[in-house]
Amino acid sequence: MTFYEEELNRIRSVIYSNEGQINTVIGVRNYIKNNYDVNLNLDVLSHTQFVSKYHLLRLFKKYHGLTPRQYLIDKRIEKSKEHLINGMSVTETCYAVGFESLGSFSALFKTKTGKSPTKYQKEQLSRSETA
């Protein structure tokens, strides 16, 4: 084996040493993207990737900067914006994106966007009418 082949193998082992961890995080992220509207928790997510829920929590936070729960909430808020813009009522939107309580949905929406769902919807609808 030449010096260059040895060096390539050394670099490859350093770069791809955590490929399994990255694949685990990507798998969980994709699972959340596709199933944001159902009741997800660490137990469910860890079973999808056959990994300890505590290890999953650390990995997800390490590679994403957010916990799986925070990522799920962000995904739900993102999808709820789409539903509200498309004219779905606030209550329908709340349940369509997986929240179980209208109050917690409205509070989280306002925390994340700075506006209540109703106000956000009205602003978006008035923008589309003037455009």
C-alpha positions in Angstrom: 0.0 0.0 0.0 1.4 3.4 -1.0 1.7 6.4 1.3 -1.2 8.1 -0.4 -3.5 5.0 0.0 -2.7 4.8 3.7 -3.3 8.5 4.1 -6.7 8.3 2.3 -7.7 5.4 4.5 -6.7 7.4 7.6 -8.6 10.4 6.5 -11.6 8.3 5.5 -11.7 6.6 9.0 -11.7 10.0 10.7 -14.3 11.6 8.5 -16.7 8.6 8.4 -16.2 7.3 11.9 -19.6 8.7 13.0 -21.5 7.7 9.9 -23.8 5.4 11.9 -24.7 8.3 14.3 -25.4 10.6 11.4 -27.7 8.0 9.7 -29.5 7.5 13.0 -30.2 11.3 13.3 -31.2 11.5 9.6 -33.6 8.6 10.0 -35.3 10.1 13.1 -35.5 13.5 11.3 -37.1 12.0 8.3 -39.5 10.0 10.5 -40.6 13.2 12.2 -41.0 15.0 8.9 -43.3 12.2 7.6 -45.2 11.6 10.9 -45.4 15.0 12.5 -49.2 14.8 12.8 -49.2 11.7 15.2 -48.3 11.4 18.8 -44.5 11.1 18.8 -42.2 10.7 21.8 -38.7 9.6 22.5 -39.8 6.0 23.0 -41.4 5.8 19.6 -38.5 7.6 17.9 -35.8 5.4 19.5 -37.7 2.3 18.5 -37.6 3.4 14.8 -33.8 3.5 14.9 -33.2 0.7 17.5 -31.3 3.0 19.8 -31.6 4.0 23.4 -33.8 7.0 23.8 -31.2 8.8 25.9 -28.5 8.2 23.3 -30.9 9.4 20.6 -31.6 12.6 22.6 -27.8 13.3 22.9 -27.1 12.5 19.2 -30.0 14.6 17.9 -29.0 17.5 20.0 -25.4 17.2 19.0 -26.1 17.1 15.2 -29.2 19.3 15.0 -28.8 21.7 18.0 -32.4 20.9 19.0 -34.0 18.1 20.9 -36.3 15.8 18.8 -39.3 17.4 20.7 -38.2 20.9 19.7 -37.7 19.8 16.1 -41.1 18.2 16.1 -42.7 21.4 17.4 -40.9 23.5 14.8 -42.1 21.1 12.0 -45.7 21.3 13.3 -45.6 25.1 13.4 -44.2 25.2 9.9 -47.0 22.9 8.6 -49.6 24.8 10.5 -48.6 28.0 8.8 -49.2 26.3 5.4 -52.7 25.1 6.6 -53.6 28.6 7.8 -52.5 30.2 4.6 -54.6 27.7 2.7 -57.7 28.8 4.6 -58.1 25.9 7.2 -59.6 27.1 10.5 -57.4 27.4 13.5 -59.1 24.5 15.3 -58.8 22.2 12.2 -55.1 23.2 11.8 -54.4 22.4 15.5 -55.6 18.9 15.2 -54.3 18.4 11.6 -50.7 19.0 12.7 -50.8 16.7 15.8 -51.6 19.0 18.7 -54.1 17.7 21.2 -55.0 21.1 22.8 -56.0 24.3 21.0 -54.7 26.3 23.9 -51.2 24.8 23.8 -51.2 25.1 20.0 -52.1 28.8 20.1 -49.5 29.5 22.9 -46.7 27.7 21.0 -47.7 29.3 17.7 -47.6 32.7 19.3 -44.2 32.0 21.0 -42.7 30.8 17.8 -44.1 33.4 15.4 -45.0 36.4 17.6 -48.6 36.3 16.5 -51.7 34.3 17.3 -52.8 31.8 14.7 -55.9 33.9 13.9 -53.9 37.1 13.5 -51.3 35.3 11.4 -54.0 33.9 9.1 -55.7 37.2 8.7 -52.4 38.9 7.8 -51.5 36.3 5.3 -55.0 36.4 3.7 -54.9 40.2 3.4 -51.5 40.0 1.9 -52.6 37.6 -0.8 -55.7 39.8 -1.6 -53.6 42.9 -2.0 -50.9 41.1 -4.1 
